[in-house]
Each structure stands twice: as structure tokens, then as C-alpha cells.
Amino acid sequence: MSVIEDLITELARLPGIGRKTAQRLTYHLLRQPTDRAVHLAEGLQSVAERVAPCPEWGTPTEHERCGYCSDPKRDDGLLCVVEEPSGVEVVERSTEFRGRYHVLGGHLSPLDGVGPDALRLEPLVRRVQGGGVREVILATNPSMEGEATATYIQQLLTGERVKVTRLARGLPMGGDLEYIDGVTLSHALLAREEVGR
């Protein structure tokens, strides 16, 4: 196998990148000045060597603790559970949440061989049992796997002295009703609110 094929194969392993896109990216990189490709390779190597999950919450960091852990202005009593580090960034964009995070490192998916042991569930339970956490907000994806993961965590935390909540789900602003999937519409109907009061 040639080095070009190797690169195409590696790029195609990235989420959302198929073989054709991997080929386009590879040939784009080949057209760039050599120093650009070297800089990209050095960046990837630096990330691989210097970034690791925060031991406390699982968010990626170059330091001993992530910025969310070391921020004294955050509320230790609120804990937002997300599947992946990208979920932290999404919640942060809302500017409404000032608590702490816990990254699971994925979601339950028995068909893919991902069971509870593959997720960072034990540290979550230890954190809750350690005291100080008033509310665990489940911010898993609104997919079958995300719902199963949220339900599993809810059951896991049953009996703990903590309030467990789930992000509200419903119709997106600017969306057309005819394009909304059945599960989203069901959740929106169940969470409907009275108007005019």
C-alpha cells in the first residue's frame, strides 16, 4: 500500500469522512506547500502527545486539570453529563450553564459492543456519592443510544441523594413540522405548555 493510500485510509476513519472526502483531503494536502503539511503533522503529533482527558471530568486538556475544573466561579453542585468533549463546547455556547461537566466518553451501544464498562460511569457515581452534587443534568444526544444511556444513568443514580434531570427536547425554532421526526414530536407533545397565562 502506498503512503497516499495510507493517508486516505487514515482520514476515512475520522467521523463524517468517507473515502471520497478522504481522497479530496489527501490530494488537497498534496497541492499545499510542504511546510503546511509538516505543520499539520506536527500539530497532530503535539495533540496526541500533550492532550489527555482531565482525570476528574474527562474533558481534553494539556494541563493537570482542565479549565472547567480549575475555575472557582463554577457551581460544584451542578453536574452536566455529556457523551463526548464536543458536548461540553455545545453547552458552553449557551452561556446558561455555570456548573461542572462529566464526559462519558461515548454512549451505550450493545450492537457496537459498547457496554457500561466502556464509559466513565464509575467516576460519575463516585463524584455523586462524594457529596456536594445537588443536580445531575443528563445532556446525552437525543438518539436511541443517548436515550438508553440517560436511562441507564438515571437508574444507576436511583437511591443517591441527587436530583437527576434531562435536557428538554422538542421542536427547533424555524423548523417545519412536516420534517420533524416522530420521537422529537412525541417529546414536544409530552412537554407542551399552556399559553396565554
C-alpha atoms as an extended CHARMM CRD file, in Angstrom:
* protein
*
       197  EXT
         1         1  MET       CA              0.0000000000        0.0000000000        0.0000000000  PROA      1               0.0000000000
         2         2  SER       CA              1.3610000000        3.4460000000       -0.9230000000  PROA      2               0.0000000000
         3         3  VAL       CA              1.7490000000        6.3520000000        1.5080000000  PROA      3               0.0000000000
         4         4  ILE       CA             -1.0630000000        8.1460000000       -0.3380000000  PROA      4               0.0000000000
         5         5  GLU       CA             -3.3830000000        5.1570000000        0.1790000000  PROA      5               0.0000000000
         6         6  ASP       CA             -2.3180000000        5.0010000000        3.8340000000  PROA      6               0.0000000000
         7         7  LEU       CA             -3.2710000000        8.6520000000        4.3400000000  PROA      7               0.0000000000
         8         8  ILE       CA             -6.6130000000        8.2070000000        2.5560000000  PROA      8               0.0000000000
         9         9  THR       CA             -7.3670000000        5.1810000000        4.7490000000  PROA      9               0.0000000000
        10        10  GLU       CA             -6.4820000000        7.0560000000        7.9540000000  PROA      10              0.0000000000
        11        11  LEU       CA             -8.5260000000       10.1390000000        7.0230000000  PROA      11              0.0000000000
        12        12  ALA       CA            -11.5030000000        7.9450000000        6.0980000000  PROA      12              0.0000000000
        13        13  ARG       CA            -11.5180000000        6.6210000000        9.6910000000  PROA      13              0.0000000000
        14        14  LEU       CA            -12.4580000000       10.0670000000       11.0010000000  PROA      14              0.0000000000
        15        15  PRO       CA            -16.1480000000       10.5560000000       11.8420000000  PROA      15              0.0000000000
        16        16  GLY       CA            -18.1290000000       12.0550000000        8.9870000000  PROA      16              0.0000000000
        17        17  ILE       CA            -15.3110000000       11.4960000000        6.4800000000  PROA      17              0.0000000000
        18        18  GLY       CA            -15.9810000000        8.9400000000        3.7800000000  PROA      18              0.0000000000
        19        19  ARG       CA            -13.4730000000        7.5670000000        1.3050000000  PROA      19              0.0000000000
        20        20  LYS       CA            -14.2010000000       10.2000000000       -1.3730000000  PROA      20              0.0000000000
        21        21  THR       CA            -13.7950000000       13.0780000000        1.0890000000  PROA      21              0.0000000000
        22        22  ALA       CA            -10.6050000000       11.4580000000        2.3960000000  PROA      22              0.0000000000
        23        23  GLN       CA             -9.2810000000       11.3430000000       -1.1730000000  PROA      23              0.0000000000
        24        24  ARG       CA            -10.1430000000       15.0230000000       -1.7310000000  PROA      24              0.0000000000
        25        25  LEU       CA             -8.4290000000       15.9930000000        1.5290000000  PROA      25              0.0000000000
        26        26  THR       CA             -5.3380000000       13.9470000000        0.6610000000  PROA      26              0.0000000000
        27        27  TYR       CA             -4.9720000000       15.4930000000       -2.7870000000  PROA      27              0.0000000000
        28        28  HSD       CA             -5.6130000000       18.9540000000       -1.3460000000  PROA      28              0.0000000000
        29        29  LEU       CA             -2.7810000000       18.3880000000        1.1280000000  PROA      29              0.0000000000
        30        30  LEU       CA             -0.5050000000       17.2030000000       -1.6770000000  PROA      30              0.0000000000
        31        31  ARG       CA             -1.0710000000       20.5110000000       -3.5220000000  PROA      31              0.0000000000
        32        32  GLN       CA             -0.0500000000       22.5560000000       -0.4520000000  PROA      32              0.0000000000
        33        33  PRO       CA              3.4900000000       23.7300000000        0.2680000000  PROA      33              0.0000000000
        34        34  THR       CA              5.4680000000       21.0940000000        2.1570000000  PROA      34              0.0000000000
        35        35  ASP       CA              5.7600000000       23.2610000000        5.2670000000  PROA      35              0.0000000000
        36        36  ARG       CA              1.9640000000       23.3380000000        5.5900000000  PROA      36              0.0000000000
        37        37  ALA       CA              1.6990000000       19.5560000000        5.6010000000  PROA      37              0.0000000000
        38        38  VAL       CA              4.5820000000       19.3380000000        8.0650000000  PROA      38              0.0000000000
        39        39  HSD       CA              2.8780000000       21.9090000000       10.3190000000  PROA      39              0.0000000000
        40        40  LEU       CA             -0.3620000000       19.8630000000       10.2320000000  PROA      40              0.0000000000
        41        41  ALA       CA              1.5490000000       16.6790000000       11.0720000000  PROA      41              0.0000000000
        42        42  GLU       CA              3.3410000000       18.4230000000       13.9490000000  PROA      42              0.0000000000
        43        43  GLY       CA              0.0040000000       19.7290000000       15.2430000000  PROA      43              0.0000000000
        44        44  LEU       CA             -1.4940000000       16.2420000000       15.2150000000  PROA      44              0.0000000000
        45        45  GLN       CA              1.5740000000       14.8260000000       16.9450000000  PROA      45              0.0000000000
        46        46  SER       CA              1.5050000000       17.5600000000       19.6220000000  PROA      46              0.0000000000
        47        47  VAL       CA             -2.1590000000       16.8960000000       20.3600000000  PROA      47              0.0000000000
        48        48  ALA       CA             -1.5350000000       13.1430000000       20.5710000000  PROA      48              0.0000000000
        49        49  GLU       CA              1.4010000000       13.6280000000       22.9570000000  PROA      49              0.0000000000
        50        50  ARG       CA              0.2220000000       16.5290000000       25.1200000000  PROA      50              0.0000000000
        51        51  VAL       CA             -3.5850000000       16.3650000000       25.3660000000  PROA      51              0.0000000000
        52        52  ALA       CA             -5.2790000000       13.8580000000       27.6400000000  PROA      52              0.0000000000
        53        53  PRO       CA             -8.6540000000       13.5930000000       29.3670000000  PROA      53              0.0000000000
        54        54  CYS       CA             -8.8990000000       15.5360000000       32.6120000000  PROA      54              0.0000000000
        55        55  PRO       CA             -8.6960000000       12.8980000000       35.3550000000  PROA      55              0.0000000000
        56        56  GLU       CA            -11.6170000000       14.4730000000       37.1910000000  PROA      56              0.0000000000
        57        57  TRP       CA            -14.1470000000       15.1880000000       34.4170000000  PROA      57              0.0000000000
        58        58  GLY       CA            -12.8020000000       13.7160000000       31.1840000000  PROA      58              0.0000000000
        59        59  THR       CA            -12.6030000000       16.9520000000       29.1900000000  PROA      59              0.0000000000
        60        60  PRO       CA             -9.4670000000       17.2160000000       26.9940000000  PROA      60              0.0000000000
        61        61  THR       CA             -6.6710000000       19.2930000000       28.4880000000  PROA      61              0.0000000000
        62        62  GLU       CA             -2.9540000000       19.9320000000       28.1860000000  PROA      62              0.0000000000
        63        63  HSD       CA             -2.7220000000       20.5940000000       31.9080000000  PROA      63              0.0000000000
        64        64  GLU       CA             -3.1010000000       18.5480000000       35.0810000000  PROA      64              0.0000000000
        65        65  ARG       CA             -6.7150000000       19.7390000000       35.4100000000  PROA      65              0.0000000000
        66        66  CYS       CA             -8.9770000000       21.2470000000       32.7380000000  PROA      66              0.0000000000
        67        67  GLY       CA            -10.1060000000       24.8660000000       32.8130000000  PROA      67              0.0000000000
        68        68  TYR       CA            -13.6100000000       23.8690000000       33.8800000000  PROA      68              0.0000000000
        69        69  CYS       CA            -12.2660000000       22.0400000000       36.9510000000  PROA      69              0.0000000000
        70        70  SER       CA             -9.9510000000       24.8390000000       37.9790000000  PROA      70              0.0000000000
        71        71  ASP       CA            -12.4960000000       27.6620000000       37.5410000000  PROA      71              0.0000000000
        72        72  PRO       CA            -13.5110000000       28.6800000000       41.0890000000  PROA      72              0.0000000000
        73        73  LYS       CA            -16.6110000000       30.5410000000       39.8140000000  PROA      73              0.0000000000
        74        74  ARG       CA            -18.3280000000       27.3390000000       38.7240000000  PROA      74              0.0000000000
        75        75  ASP       CA            -21.0700000000       25.7380000000       40.8120000000  PROA      75              0.0000000000
        76        76  ASP       CA            -19.8340000000       22.3940000000       42.1820000000  PROA      76              0.0000000000
        77        77  GLY       CA            -23.4330000000       21.3800000000       42.9080000000  PROA      77              0.0000000000
        78        78  LEU       CA            -24.4430000000       21.2340000000       39.2220000000  PROA      78              0.0000000000
        79        79  LEU       CA            -23.0360000000       18.4440000000       37.0850000000  PROA      79              0.0000000000
        80        80  CYS       CA            -23.7560000000       18.2280000000       33.3540000000  PROA      80              0.0000000000
        81        81  VAL       CA            -23.1530000000       14.7890000000       31.8420000000  PROA      81              0.0000000000
        82        82  VAL       CA            -22.2820000000       14.6980000000       28.1300000000  PROA      82              0.0000000000
        83        83  GLU       CA            -21.2710000000       11.8730000000       25.8240000000  PROA      83              0.0000000000
        84        84  GLU       CA            -18.2080000000       13.4680000000       24.2170000000  PROA      84              0.0000000000
        85        85  PRO       CA            -15.9660000000       16.5000000000       24.8350000000  PROA      85              0.0000000000
        86        86  SER       CA            -17.6850000000       18.2880000000       21.9390000000  PROA      86              0.0000000000
        87        87  GLY       CA            -20.8550000000       18.2730000000       24.0730000000  PROA      87              0.0000000000
        88        88  VAL       CA            -19.0960000000       20.4950000000       26.6120000000  PROA      88              0.0000000000
        89        89  GLU       CA            -18.4500000000       23.1100000000       23.9450000000  PROA      89              0.0000000000
        90        90  VAL       CA            -22.0790000000       22.9990000000       22.8090000000  PROA      90              0.0000000000
        91        91  VAL       CA            -23.3920000000       23.5260000000       26.3500000000  PROA      91              0.0000000000
        92        92  GLU       CA            -20.8460000000       26.3050000000       26.9340000000  PROA      92              0.0000000000
        93        93  ARG       CA            -22.1180000000       28.1760000000       23.8540000000  PROA      93              0.0000000000
        94        94  SER       CA            -25.4670000000       28.5670000000       25.5690000000  PROA      94              0.0000000000
        95        95  THR       CA            -23.7820000000       30.6840000000       28.3020000000  PROA      95              0.0000000000
        96        96  GLU       CA            -26.5510000000       29.4810000000       30.6830000000  PROA      96              0.0000000000
        97        97  PHE       CA            -24.6470000000       26.7220000000       32.4510000000  PROA      97              0.0000000000
        98        98  ARG       CA            -22.0370000000       27.5620000000       35.0820000000  PROA      98              0.0000000000
        99        99  GLY       CA            -21.5950000000       24.1620000000       36.7230000000  PROA      99              0.0000000000
       100       100  ARG       CA            -19.1510000000       21.3280000000       36.1910000000  PROA      100             0.0000000000
       101       101  TYR       CA            -19.0040000000       18.6500000000       33.4950000000  PROA      101             0.0000000000
       102       102  HSD       CA            -18.5940000000       14.9110000000       33.2700000000  PROA      102             0.0000000000
       103       103  VAL       CA            -17.6480000000       13.3810000000       29.8950000000  PROA      103             0.0000000000
       104       104  LEU       CA            -18.7320000000        9.7580000000       29.4940000000  PROA      104             0.0000000000
       105       105  GLY       CA            -16.5320000000        9.0120000000       26.5010000000  PROA      105             0.0000000000
       106       106  GLY       CA            -19.3860000000        7.6880000000       24.3700000000  PROA      106             0.0000000000
       107       107  HSD       CA            -22.8290000000        6.1590000000       24.7550000000  PROA      107             0.0000000000
       108       108  LEU       CA            -24.2470000000        2.7010000000       25.3420000000  PROA      108             0.0000000000
       109       109  SER       CA            -24.4670000000        0.7590000000       22.1040000000  PROA      109             0.0000000000
       110       110  PRO       CA            -24.7510000000       -3.0180000000       22.5740000000  PROA      110             0.0000000000
       111       111  LEU       CA            -24.7200000000       -3.5990000000       18.8040000000  PROA      111             0.0000000000
       112       112  ASP       CA            -21.2990000000       -1.9200000000       18.6350000000  PROA      112             0.0000000000
       113       113  GLY       CA            -20.0670000000       -3.7200000000       21.7400000000  PROA      113             0.0000000000
       114       114  VAL       CA            -20.1690000000       -0.5950000000       23.9440000000  PROA      114             0.0000000000
       115       115  GLY       CA            -21.4690000000       -1.5310000000       27.3720000000  PROA      115             0.0000000000
       116       116  PRO       CA            -21.4160000000        0.3050000000       30.7130000000  PROA      116             0.0000000000
       117       117  ASP       CA            -17.8080000000       -0.7160000000       31.4310000000  PROA      117             0.0000000000
       118       118  ALA       CA            -16.6280000000        1.1980000000       28.3440000000  PROA      118             0.0000000000
       119       119  LEU       CA            -17.9930000000        4.5060000000       29.6980000000  PROA      119             0.0000000000
       120       120  ARG       CA            -16.7640000000        6.7070000000       32.5420000000  PROA      120             0.0000000000
       121       121  LEU       CA            -19.6790000000        5.7650000000       34.8040000000  PROA      121             0.0000000000
       122       122  GLU       CA            -17.7700000000        4.7530000000       37.9440000000  PROA      122             0.0000000000
       123       123  PRO       CA            -16.1350000000        8.1900000000       38.3330000000  PROA      123             0.0000000000
       124       124  LEU       CA            -19.5780000000        9.7620000000       37.8960000000  PROA      124             0.0000000000
       125       125  VAL       CA            -21.0850000000        7.6500000000       40.6680000000  PROA      125             0.0000000000
       126       126  ARG       CA            -18.0740000000        8.3070000000       42.9380000000  PROA      126             0.0000000000
       127       127  ARG       CA            -18.4370000000       12.0500000000       42.3750000000  PROA      127             0.0000000000
       128       128  VAL       CA            -22.1320000000       11.9680000000       43.2910000000  PROA      128             0.0000000000
       129       129  GLN       CA            -21.5160000000        9.7510000000       46.3150000000  PROA      129             0.0000000000
       130       130  GLY       CA            -18.7300000000       12.0890000000       47.4520000000  PROA      130             0.0000000000
       131       131  GLY       CA            -21.3520000000       14.7190000000       48.2400000000  PROA      131             0.0000000000
       132       132  GLY       CA            -21.8130000000       18.2820000000       47.1170000000  PROA      132             0.0000000000
       133       133  VAL       CA            -23.6050000000       17.4830000000       43.8510000000  PROA      133             0.0000000000
       134       134  ARG       CA            -27.2280000000       18.6730000000       44.0430000000  PROA      134             0.0000000000
       135       135  GLU       CA            -28.2620000000       18.0100000000       40.4630000000  PROA      135             0.0000000000
       136       136  VAL       CA            -27.0380000000       15.8200000000       37.6220000000  PROA      136             0.0000000000
       137       137  ILE       CA            -28.1710000000       17.1340000000       34.2290000000  PROA      137             0.0000000000
       138       138  LEU       CA            -28.2100000000       14.4280000000       31.5710000000  PROA      138             0.0000000000
       139       139  ALA       CA            -27.2200000000       16.0530000000       28.2740000000  PROA      139             0.0000000000
       140       140  THR       CA            -26.8170000000       12.9300000000       26.1570000000  PROA      140             0.0000000000
       141       141  ASN       CA            -27.7400000000       13.0740000000       22.4920000000  PROA      141             0.0000000000
       142       142  PRO       CA            -31.4250000000       12.7150000000       21.5270000000  PROA      142             0.0000000000
       143       143  SER       CA            -30.7680000000        9.3900000000       19.7860000000  PROA      143             0.0000000000
       144       144  MET       CA            -31.7560000000        5.8550000000       20.7380000000  PROA      144             0.0000000000
       145       145  GLU       CA            -28.2820000000        5.3090000000       22.2040000000  PROA      145             0.0000000000
       146       146  GLY       CA            -28.3230000000        8.6450000000       24.0150000000  PROA      146             0.0000000000
       147       147  GLU       CA            -31.7420000000        7.9140000000       25.4930000000  PROA      147             0.0000000000
       148       148  ALA       CA            -30.6150000000        4.4460000000       26.6060000000  PROA      148             0.0000000000
       149       149  THR       CA            -27.5060000000        5.9530000000       28.1940000000  PROA      149             0.0000000000
       150       150  ALA       CA            -29.5350000000        8.6140000000       30.0290000000  PROA      150             0.0000000000
       151       151  THR       CA            -31.9880000000        5.9960000000       31.2990000000  PROA      151             0.0000000000
       152       152  TYR       CA            -29.1300000000        3.7830000000       32.4740000000  PROA      152             0.0000000000
       153       153  ILE       CA            -27.5060000000        6.6730000000       34.3720000000  PROA      153             0.0000000000
       154       154  GLN       CA            -30.8450000000        7.6350000000       35.9140000000  PROA      154             0.0000000000
       155       155  GLN       CA            -31.2670000000        4.0760000000       37.1850000000  PROA      155             0.0000000000
       156       156  LEU       CA            -27.6360000000        3.9880000000       38.3290000000  PROA      156             0.0000000000
       157       157  LEU       CA            -28.1810000000        7.1020000000       40.4540000000  PROA      157             0.0000000000
       158       158  THR       CA            -31.5090000000        5.9170000000       41.9250000000  PROA      158             0.0000000000
       159       159  GLY       CA            -31.1730000000        5.9970000000       45.6870000000  PROA      159             0.0000000000
       160       160  GLU       CA            -28.4590000000        8.6550000000       45.6720000000  PROA      160             0.0000000000
       161       161  ARG       CA            -29.2880000000       11.9920000000       47.2620000000  PROA      161             0.0000000000
       162       162  VAL       CA            -29.1990000000       13.9130000000       43.9850000000  PROA      162             0.0000000000
       163       163  LYS       CA            -31.7720000000       15.3600000000       41.6240000000  PROA      163             0.0000000000
       164       164  VAL       CA            -31.4250000000       13.8690000000       38.1180000000  PROA      164             0.0000000000
       165       165  THR       CA            -32.7780000000       15.9540000000       35.2200000000  PROA      165             0.0000000000
       166       166  ARG       CA            -32.7250000000       15.6660000000       31.4420000000  PROA      166             0.0000000000
       167       167  LEU       CA            -32.3620000000       18.4380000000       28.8920000000  PROA      167             0.0000000000
       168       168  ALA       CA            -35.7380000000       19.4520000000       27.4600000000  PROA      168             0.0000000000
       169       169  ARG       CA            -36.4580000000       18.1950000000       23.9670000000  PROA      169             0.0000000000
       170       170  GLY       CA            -38.8670000000       19.4870000000       21.4050000000  PROA      170             0.0000000000
       171       171  LEU       CA            -39.3270000000       21.3690000000       18.1730000000  PROA      171             0.0000000000
       172       172  PRO       CA            -36.4550000000       23.5350000000       16.9420000000  PROA      172             0.0000000000
       173       173  MET       CA            -37.0560000000       27.2190000000       16.2180000000  PROA      173             0.0000000000
       174       174  GLY       CA            -37.5350000000       27.7800000000       12.4950000000  PROA      174             0.0000000000
       175       175  GLY       CA            -38.2360000000       24.1050000000       11.7930000000  PROA      175             0.0000000000
       176       176  ASP       CA            -41.0700000000       22.7970000000        9.6560000000  PROA      176             0.0000000000
       177       177  LEU       CA            -43.4540000000       20.3860000000       11.3480000000  PROA      177             0.0000000000
       178       178  GLU       CA            -43.5260000000       18.0710000000        8.3400000000  PROA      178             0.0000000000
       179       179  TYR       CA            -39.7610000000       17.4230000000        8.6630000000  PROA      179             0.0000000000
       180       180  ILE       CA            -39.7600000000       16.6760000000       12.4100000000  PROA      180             0.0000000000
       181       181  ASP       CA            -39.1400000000       13.0380000000       13.3240000000  PROA      181             0.0000000000
       182       182  GLY       CA            -41.7140000000       11.1320000000       15.3700000000  PROA      182             0.0000000000
       183       183  VAL       CA            -39.6170000000       10.8410000000       18.5460000000  PROA      183             0.0000000000
       184       184  THR       CA            -38.9540000000       14.5990000000       18.6850000000  PROA      184             0.0000000000
       185       185  LEU       CA            -42.6330000000       15.3190000000       18.0680000000  PROA      185             0.0000000000
       186       186  SER       CA            -43.6380000000       12.8650000000       20.8180000000  PROA      186             0.0000000000
       187       187  HSD       CA            -41.3370000000       14.6020000000       23.3080000000  PROA      187             0.0000000000
       188       188  ALA       CA            -42.6520000000       18.0080000000       22.2450000000  PROA      188             0.0000000000
       189       189  LEU       CA            -46.2550000000       16.8650000000       22.7670000000  PROA      189             0.0000000000
       190       190  LEU       CA            -45.4670000000       15.4350000000       26.2050000000  PROA      190             0.0000000000
       191       191  ALA       CA            -43.6750000000       18.6350000000       27.2720000000  PROA      191             0.0000000000
       192       192  ARG       CA            -46.2760000000       21.0310000000       25.8690000000  PROA      192             0.0000000000
       193       193  GLU       CA            -47.0210000000       24.2260000000       27.8240000000  PROA      193             0.0000000000
       194       194  GLU       CA            -50.2000000000       26.2210000000       28.3130000000  PROA      194             0.0000000000
       195       195  VAL       CA            -50.2040000000       29.5780000000       26.5020000000  PROA      195             0.0000000000
       196       196  GLY       CA            -51.8490000000       32.8450000000       27.3920000000  PROA      196             0.0000000000
       197       197  ARG       CA            -51.2430000000       32.8230000000       31.1390000000  PROA      197             0.0000000000
